[in-house]
Structures are given as C-alpha cells and as structure tokens.
C-alpha cells in the first residue's frame, strides 16, 4: 500500500547565532521539516512572513526583549503562525509576556534534536486551539454587535412609525425578504437613514 507523501512543513528560523541556527536547521531537516529562511533578528518580520509564508516560526535567543515581543504580538494579530521560542531565560514573567505576545511554545535551556518533533507538535496544537478560541470569540462579538444593531433599528422604527415592537420587527423582516438582504444589513440601512432624518 502506497502512502501519499505530504509536503514538508516550512519553517522560518530566527537566531543571531549563525552556528546555532545551522545546527537547528540540520536537526529540523533530519525530522522532515524544510527550513525556508534563516533570519538574524525579528526586524521586518511581518514582511518576511508575508513573502515566505512559513508554516511555523522558531526563534532561538538568550532572552526575548521588548522589541522581539512587540514583533511577535504584531505578527500574531496580522498573520498568526505557530511560534516556538527557545530561550535561556526562564523566569515566569518573561514566559507569560511571550505567551501573551502569541508564542505557542516557550522552551527553556535550548534545543535538543530528540525533542524537536514533540515540541513542534505541541506548538502546532496549541496554536490551532488558540485560533479556534479566537474565531469563536470574534463570532460571539459579531453576533452581539448584530443584535445591538437590530435592537437599535427596531427602536428607531417604533419611534418613527409610532408602532409596537412586533410591528417594527415584522416590517424589518419584510424589507429583508423583499430586498434579499440579511436582517443585519437592513438594520444598518435603517439606522443610517433614520438617524439622518432625526
């Protein structure tokens, strides 16, 4: 039975120590990963990630400074990727800041080749879990915003037409059906028109 060969995961390595990053690249290649680029620092990281499109990012450094963490946070809000950070500094405050900035796995005491696969798996799993929670939260926020707009539009119709809540809602539903739009789109239109009139 033949197995379909999947594309190797593309990795971006960031490490100012060239010899150390070369060892890491070799270890990653041995585990079936493809290192697509090696950078010395996180300057211009967003542009690099947009251009290279890595599946995962690995950063090796002694201790993450404020600039590195800011770059991580910006990356996480624009084009999130699983990030593994190997660092010498292991104080809880630094780790918390790194995780808050979007780091999926923070590993103290450097990288050992025999642990790479499990670390990468954990980082990818944590990243997927975080993204799912983030999407869920965005959905809830959008739903609440939609509800607020529906309620506001209903109140404006009631005030403008001197009618009951049920009649206002029925009027909105009829408009949505007649125009082939969602209730939210109709609500936005009503708000913008009636607020101008008021």
LUMVEXDREN-734294 format. One record per residue: residue in three letters; x, y, z of N, C-alpha, C in turn. Coordinates in steps of 0.1 Angstrom, whole numbers, plus 5000, padded with zeros to 4 digits. Each point is the difference from the previous one (the first is absolute). Layout:
% LUMVEXDREN-734294
ALAXYZXYZXYZ
...
This chain:
% LUMVEXDREN-734294
UNK500849885000499250125000500950125000
UNK499750104991500850124999499450115008
UNK500950085007499550115007500350134992
UNK499150095001500150134993501050085008
UNK501150054993501050085006499550145002
UNK499950055012499550145002501250094999
UNK499750134997501150105000500650025013
UNK501350015002500650035013499650145005
UNK499850015013499750135006501150094998
UNK499650134996501050104997500350085013
UNK501350015004500450065012500850134998
UNK499750105007500950125000500750005013
UNK501450014999500850005012500650145003
UNK499850055012500650135004501049985011
UNK501350034997501049985010501250094996
UNK500550085009501250084996501349925000
UNK500049895007501149915000500049904988
UNK500850034990500049934987500349855002
UNK501049975008500449865002498849925007
UNK499450075010498949935007498849984990
UNK499750104992498949984991500349904989
UNK501249984996500449904991499849865006
UNK500349985012499849885007498549975001
UNK499250105003498549995001499549964987
UNK500550074989499549964986500249864997
UNK501249955004500449864997499049905008
UNK499850045012499149915009498650004994
UNK499550124995498750014994499949924987
UNK501050014992500149924988499949855002
UNK500749965011500149865004498649955004
UNK499250095005498649975005499050024989
UNK500450034988499150014988499450144998
UNK500550105007499650144998500850074989
UNK499550104994500850084990500250145005
UNK501250035003500450145004500050094988
UNK499050094999499950094988500850125001
UNK500450045012500850125002500650015014
UNK501150065001500650025014500350155001
UNK499450065010500250155003500850025012
UNK500750125001500850035012499250065011
UNK498850074996499250065010498650024995
UNK499150065008498650014997499650134993
UNK501050084996499850124992499349974987
UNK499050064996499349984987499349865000
UNK499749955011499549865001498749984992
UNK499050105001498749994993500249984985
UNK500950094995500249994985500749874996
UNK500949955009500749874997499049895000
UNK499150005010499049895001499050014989
UNK499650124996499150014988500649954988
UNK501350024998500749964988500349855000
UNK500549955011500549865001498849905003
UNK499050055007498849915004500549885007
UNK500750015011500449875007498849955008
UNK500149875003498949935007500250025015
UNK501350025004500450015014501250095001
UNK500250075011501150085003500749965012
UNK501449994999500849965012500950125003
UNK500050045012500950115005500949945011
UNK501450024997500949965011500750125005
UNK500050035013500750125005500249985015
UNK500850095005500449985015498850045008
UNK499450124997498850045007499250104991
UNK498749984999499250094991499950145006
UNK500550104992499950145005498650064995
UNK499850125004498750074997499750004985
UNK501150034992499850014985499549874994
UNK500749895005499649874994498649975004
UNK499650025012498649975005499050094992
UNK500450134997499150084993499849954985
UNK501149954994499949954987499249875000
UNK500149925010499249885002498550035001
UNK499750115008498650045002499450054987
UNK500850084992499550054988499849894990
UNK500949914999499849884991498849925004
UNK499849985013498849935004498750064997
UNK499950134999498850074997499850014985
UNK501150004992499950024985499949874993
UNK501149925001500149874993500549895010
UNK499149965009500449915010500649874995
UNK501049955007500749884997500449935013
UNK500149875000500649935012501450055002
UNK500350045012501450055003500649925012
UNK501249954998500749935010501250095004
UNK500150025013501150095004500949925010
UNK501349984995501049945009500850115006
UNK500050005014500750115007500849955012
UNK501050075004500749975012499350055013
UNK499350114998499350065012498749935002
UNK499749965012498849925003499250065011
UNK500150135003499250055011498650014996
UNK499049985009498649994997499550134993
UNK500550115004499550134994500350014985
UNK501249964997500550004986499149904991
UNK499849885006499249904993498650054998
UNK499450065011498650054998499950114989
UNK501050085000500050114990500149944986
UNK500949904998500149934987498849934996
UNK499349935009498849934997498950104996
UNK499950115008499050114997500350064986
UNK501350004996500350064987499749904988
UNK499649885004499649914989501049884998
UNK501049985009500949894999499249875004
UNK500149904992499249885002500749905010
UNK501450004999500849925009501250075004
UNK500350015013501150075005500949895007
UNK501249984995500949895004501250065006
UNK500349965013501250055007501149904998
UNK501250055001501249914999500349954986
UNK499750084990500449974987499349884994
UNK500549974988499349904991500849875001
UNK499349885002500749884998499349924989
UNK500849954990499449944988498949895003
UNK500249925010499049905003498750055004
UNK499950135004498750055005499350094990
UNK500750024989499450094990498649964995
UNK499849884996498749964995498950025010
UNK500249965012498950015010499850155003
UNK501050085001499850155002499250064989
UNK500449974987499350054989498549965000
UNK499849875003498649955001499250085010
UNK500650025012499350075011499750144995
UNK501050074994499850144996498950014990
UNK499949914990499050004990498649985006
UNK499949905009498749975007499550125008
UNK501050065008499650125008499550114991
UNK500750024989499750114990498649984995
UNK499749884995498749974995498950025010
UNK500349965012499050015011499750155003
UNK501150085000499950155002499250064989
UNK500349964988499350064988498549975000
UNK499749885004498649965001499350085011
UNK500650025011499450095011499950144995
UNK501050054993500050144995498850024990
UNK499849904991499050004990498650005007
UNK499949915010498749995007499750135007
UNK501050075006499850125007499650114990
UNK500650004988499650104990498649984995
UNK499649874999498649974996499050055010
UNK500449985013499150055011499950155000
UNK501150074998500150144999499150054989
UNK500249944988499250044988498549985002
UNK499749895007498649975003499450105009
UNK500750045010499550105010499950144993
UNK500950034991500050134993498750004990
UNK499849884994498849994991498750025008
UNK500049945012498850015008499750145004
UNK501150075004499950145004499450094989
UNK500549974988499550084988498649974997
UNK499649875002498649964997499150075010
UNK500450005013499250075011499950154997
UNK501150064996500150144998499050044988
UNK500149924989499250024988498549995004
UNK499749905008498649975004499550125008
UNK500850055010499650125008499850124991
UNK500850024990499950124991498749994992
UNK499649884995498849984993498850025009
UNK500049955012498950025010499850155002
UNK501150075002499950145003499550084987
UNK500549964989499750074987498649974996
UNK499649875001498649964995499049995011
UNK500450035012499049995011499449875001
UNK500849894999499449875000500649915011
UNK499549885001500449905010501349944996
UNK500749935009501349934997499749894990
UNK498949925001499749904991499850054986
UNK499350114998499850064987501350054994
UNK500950065008501350044996500849894994
UNK500049895008500749884996499549944987
UNK498749994999499349954988500450084988
UNK500050135002500350094989501549984995
UNK500949985010501449974997500149874992
UNK499349905005500149874993499550014986
UNK498950074998499450014986501050074991
UNK500750115006501050074992501149914996
UNK500549925009501149914998499649904989
UNK498849945001499649914990499850064986
UNK499350125000499850074987501350034993
UNK501050055008501350044994501049894999
UNK499749895005501049895000501250025008
UNK499850075012501250045008499849935014
UNK501050005008499949955013499450115009
UNK499549955012499450095010501050105004
UNK501349965002501150095004500250114990
UNK500049974987500250104989498850105000
UNK498849955002498850085001500150105012
UNK500549945011500150085013501050114998
UNK501149974993501050114998499550114991
UNK499249964989499450104991499050095008
UNK499249935008498950085008500750105009
UNK501049955007500750095009500650124993
UNK500749984989500650114993499050104994
UNK498849944995499050094994499250085011
UNK499549925010499250075011500850095009
UNK501349975002500850095008500350134993
UNK500049994986500250134992498750085001
UNK498949935000498750075001499850075013
UNK500549935011499950065013500950115003
